[in-house]
Amino acid sequence: MSELDRIKWQQRYREDSYRKNNPVTLVAEWLPKMPPGKALDVACGAGRNAIFLAAAGYRVDAIDISAEGLKKAGQSATEQGVEVNWIEHDFDRPFEFDGDYDVILVMWYVNLELVTRLCDCLAPGGFLVCEEHLITAEDVIGPSSDDFRVAPGALRGAVAGLELLLYEESIEIGEQDGERVASARVVAKKP
């Protein structure tokens, strides 16, 4: 991620313009089917999914580029009485993950090489849950650059070594804002 991206996210969290507190719907829907244990939230932002997993009893590592986002996440976790291991890191640089995660989340952060690498960090029976903005010619919200969207079928290819439990590409009306969102979603399990 470029330094300009880091600055953009630092500013958004500093201005408190990113206020989503509830977990991503995909995560909430699949939580009852996922194994308990250790979880990783990649590009966690202000921590809404990491906190949700910690409240459900997971030991959570949560990584993001933004110190401001992690600060907000830490405050929210403290207020909710949960512990999360917050890690500041830019994925343009190498990172050694702990292995054997029972759950790995990648929400709205496009790095398909990283997603493929994370498949190897799952414990047997572990779940990878990922949702990305999808490239489309339709009028939808989200990034204007295709650099921050996935091509149709690309997310499926990134998890090719896992058992697909869910794969969807769709354009839907957003739950909170009522705007159209194009997304690719995958839930996959390590055999």
MARNUTI-904449 format. One record per residue (C-alpha): x, y, z; chain. Coordinates in nm, 4 decimals. Example, Ala and Ser with C-alpha at 12.3 -4.5 7.8 and 13.67 -1.06 7.14 Angstrom:
1.2300 | -0.4500 | 0.7800 | A
1.3670 | -0.1060 | 0.7140 | A
This chain:
0.0000 | 0.0000 | 0.0000 | A
0.1418 | 0.3416 | -0.0864 | A
0.2247 | 0.6109 | 0.1633 | A
-0.0632 | 0.8119 | 0.0125 | A
-0.3018 | 0.5290 | 0.1048 | A
-0.1668 | 0.5239 | 0.4601 | A
-0.2157 | 0.9003 | 0.4869 | A
-0.5714 | 0.8735 | 0.3470 | A
-0.6713 | 0.6106 | 0.6045 | A
-0.4985 | 0.7940 | 0.8902 | A
-0.6995 | 1.1046 | 0.7980 | A
-1.0312 | 0.9166 | 0.7709 | A
-0.9885 | 0.7667 | 1.1183 | A
-0.8600 | 1.0939 | 1.2654 | A
-1.1687 | 1.2758 | 1.1325 | A
-1.3910 | 0.9953 | 1.2587 | A
-1.5487 | 0.9678 | 0.9126 | A
-1.5485 | 0.5883 | 0.9209 | A
-1.8110 | 0.4850 | 1.1744 | A
-1.9133 | 0.1298 | 1.0954 | A
-1.9360 | -0.0651 | 1.4206 | A
-2.1287 | -0.3768 | 1.3296 | A
-1.9453 | -0.6738 | 1.1779 | A
-1.9642 | -0.7394 | 0.8052 | A
-2.2852 | -0.9366 | 0.7401 | A
-2.0929 | -1.2256 | 0.5822 | A
-1.8874 | -1.2688 | 0.9005 | A
-2.1922 | -1.2545 | 1.1297 | A
-2.3831 | -1.5060 | 0.9168 | A
-2.0995 | -1.7595 | 0.9052 | A
-1.9723 | -1.7287 | 1.2642 | A
-2.1953 | -2.0104 | 1.3987 | A
-2.0492 | -2.2496 | 1.1377 | A
-1.6832 | -2.1647 | 1.2008 | A
-1.4546 | -2.3496 | 1.4410 | A
-1.3571 | -2.1791 | 1.7664 | A
-0.9952 | -2.0896 | 1.8376 | A
-0.7498 | -1.8481 | 1.6822 | A
-0.8494 | -1.5823 | 1.4269 | A
-0.6767 | -1.3307 | 1.2020 | A
-0.8382 | -1.0131 | 1.0676 | A
-0.6342 | -0.8688 | 0.7785 | A
-0.6691 | -0.4959 | 0.7059 | A
-0.8906 | -0.4697 | 1.0124 | A
-0.9360 | -0.0923 | 1.0076 | A
-1.1189 | 0.0240 | 1.3196 | A
-1.1577 | -0.3368 | 1.4310 | A
-1.5303 | -0.4066 | 1.4015 | A
-1.4824 | -0.7668 | 1.2812 | A
-1.1879 | -0.8393 | 1.5126 | A
-1.3863 | -0.7177 | 1.8138 | A
-1.6860 | -0.9250 | 1.7049 | A
-1.4675 | -1.2378 | 1.6900 | A
-1.3010 | -1.1606 | 2.0241 | A
-1.6444 | -1.1160 | 2.1856 | A
-1.7346 | -1.4609 | 2.0491 | A
-1.4334 | -1.6108 | 2.2284 | A
-1.1642 | -1.6122 | 1.9585 | A
-0.8007 | -1.5241 | 2.0255 | A
-0.7594 | -1.2549 | 1.7593 | A
-0.4645 | -1.1058 | 1.5746 | A
-0.5725 | -0.7961 | 1.3791 | A
-0.3466 | -0.6179 | 1.1323 | A
-0.3810 | -0.2790 | 0.9641 | A
-0.1652 | -0.0072 | 0.8081 | A
-0.3300 | 0.2757 | 1.0030 | A
-0.2095 | 0.3569 | 1.3534 | A
-0.5163 | 0.5823 | 1.3929 | A
-0.7512 | 0.2974 | 1.2959 | A
-0.5778 | 0.0630 | 1.5403 | A
-0.5975 | 0.3251 | 1.8152 | A
-0.9757 | 0.3518 | 1.7637 | A
-0.9988 | -0.0267 | 1.7492 | A
-0.8093 | -0.0610 | 2.0771 | A
-1.0371 | 0.1922 | 2.2463 | A
-1.3474 | 0.0103 | 2.1215 | A
-1.2126 | -0.3258 | 2.2360 | A
-1.1389 | -0.1874 | 2.5823 | A
-1.4882 | -0.0363 | 2.6048 | A
-1.6376 | -0.3740 | 2.5112 | A
-1.4131 | -0.5676 | 2.7488 | A
-1.2338 | -0.7802 | 2.4889 | A
-0.8684 | -0.8335 | 2.4059 | A
-0.7225 | -0.8278 | 2.0565 | A
-0.3590 | -0.8379 | 1.9472 | A
-0.3411 | -0.5206 | 1.7305 | A
-0.0541 | -0.5125 | 1.4787 | A
0.0425 | -0.2151 | 1.2610 | A
0.1838 | -0.3347 | 0.9282 | A
0.1945 | -0.2421 | 0.5582 | A
0.1429 | -0.5518 | 0.3408 | A
0.3718 | -0.4068 | 0.0745 | A
0.6409 | -0.5322 | 0.3120 | A
0.7013 | -0.8980 | 0.4050 | A
0.5176 | -1.0330 | 0.7075 | A
0.5546 | -1.3666 | 0.8849 | A
0.2140 | -1.4895 | 0.9942 | A
0.1554 | -1.7320 | 1.2764 | A
0.0202 | -2.0484 | 1.1243 | A
-0.2809 | -2.2581 | 1.2051 | A
-0.5525 | -1.9937 | 1.2229 | A
-0.9020 | -2.1358 | 1.2617 | A
-1.0549 | -1.8286 | 1.0958 | A
-0.9004 | -1.5686 | 0.8632 | A
-1.0917 | -1.2616 | 0.7481 | A
-1.0034 | -1.0350 | 0.4557 | A
-1.2713 | -0.7705 | 0.4097 | A
-1.2523 | -0.5118 | 0.1319 | A
-0.8697 | -0.5215 | 0.1013 | A
-0.7611 | -0.6308 | -0.2462 | A
-0.4414 | -0.8330 | -0.2503 | A
-0.5129 | -1.1659 | -0.4168 | A
-0.1552 | -1.2903 | -0.3751 | A
-0.1914 | -1.2346 | -0.0018 | A
-0.5279 | -1.4149 | 0.0015 | A
-0.3656 | -1.7157 | -0.1663 | A
-0.0791 | -1.7051 | 0.0848 | A
-0.3243 | -1.6883 | 0.3746 | A
-0.4828 | -2.0167 | 0.2619 | A
-0.1608 | -2.1842 | 0.3815 | A
-0.1961 | -2.0186 | 0.7235 | A
-0.5216 | -2.1988 | 0.8021 | A
-0.5395 | -2.4912 | 1.0422 | A
-0.7027 | -2.8059 | 0.9016 | A
-1.0763 | -2.7334 | 0.8996 | A
-1.0083 | -2.3589 | 0.9203 | A
-1.2216 | -2.1017 | 0.7360 | A
-1.1173 | -1.8151 | 0.5113 | A
-1.3869 | -1.5481 | 0.4735 | A
-1.3295 | -1.2755 | 0.2168 | A
-1.5385 | -1.0024 | 0.0570 | A
-1.4123 | -0.7621 | -0.2102 | A
-1.5437 | -0.4907 | -0.4372 | A
-1.6042 | -0.6393 | -0.7837 | A
-1.5080 | -0.4815 | -1.1154 | A
-1.8242 | -0.3851 | -1.3009 | A
-1.9481 | -0.1361 | -1.5594 | A
-2.2564 | -0.0724 | -1.3406 | A
-2.2977 | 0.2439 | -1.1328 | A
-2.1979 | 0.1261 | -0.7827 | A
-2.0358 | 0.2700 | -0.4709 | A
-1.6813 | 0.1958 | -0.3657 | A
-1.3425 | 0.2511 | -0.5216 | A
-1.3394 | 0.4217 | -0.8594 | A
-1.0140 | 0.2490 | -0.9571 | A
-1.0158 | -0.1141 | -1.0666 | A
-0.6877 | -0.1483 | -0.8711 | A
-0.9070 | -0.1724 | -0.5612 | A
-1.1566 | -0.4189 | -0.7082 | A
-1.1319 | -0.7840 | -0.8156 | A
-1.2112 | -0.9129 | -1.1627 | A
-1.4961 | -1.1619 | -1.1995 | A
-1.3707 | -1.5086 | -1.1009 | A
-1.0407 | -1.3816 | -0.9569 | A
-1.1318 | -1.4353 | -0.5920 | A
-1.2378 | -1.7930 | -0.6667 | A
-0.8970 | -1.8518 | -0.8261 | A
-0.7148 | -1.7085 | -0.5237 | A
-0.8621 | -1.9776 | -0.2953 | A
-0.8349 | -2.2653 | -0.5438 | A
-0.6739 | -2.5007 | -0.2896 | A
-0.9628 | -2.4765 | -0.0444 | A
-1.3111 | -2.6284 | -0.0368 | A
-1.5621 | -2.3646 | -0.1492 | A
-1.8575 | -2.3337 | 0.0865 | A
-1.9843 | -2.0099 | -0.0688 | A
-1.8872 | -1.8115 | -0.3757 | A
-2.0996 | -1.5214 | -0.4964 | A
-2.0549 | -1.2275 | -0.7283 | A
-2.3430 | -0.9817 | -0.7199 | A
-2.4694 | -0.6284 | -0.7234 | A
-2.6906 | -0.5604 | -0.4229 | A
-2.8390 | -0.2712 | -0.2325 | A
-2.6243 | -0.1855 | 0.0714 | A
-2.7849 | -0.2529 | 0.4100 | A
-2.6946 | 0.0732 | 0.5773 | A
-2.6843 | 0.3287 | 0.2993 | A
-2.9181 | 0.1833 | 0.0361 | A
-2.6605 | 0.2305 | -0.2405 | A
-2.5656 | -0.0359 | -0.4940 | A
-2.2565 | -0.2439 | -0.4119 | A
-2.0784 | -0.4836 | -0.6482 | A
-1.8990 | -0.7542 | -0.4534 | A
-1.7357 | -1.0934 | -0.4691 | A
-1.7692 | -1.3099 | -0.1575 | A
-1.6059 | -1.6344 | -0.0648 | A
-1.6171 | -1.8644 | 0.2343 | A
-1.3730 | -2.1505 | 0.1969 | A
-1.2486 | -2.4266 | 0.4224 | A
-0.9097 | -2.5965 | 0.4445 | A
-0.9517 | -2.9746 | 0.4131 | A
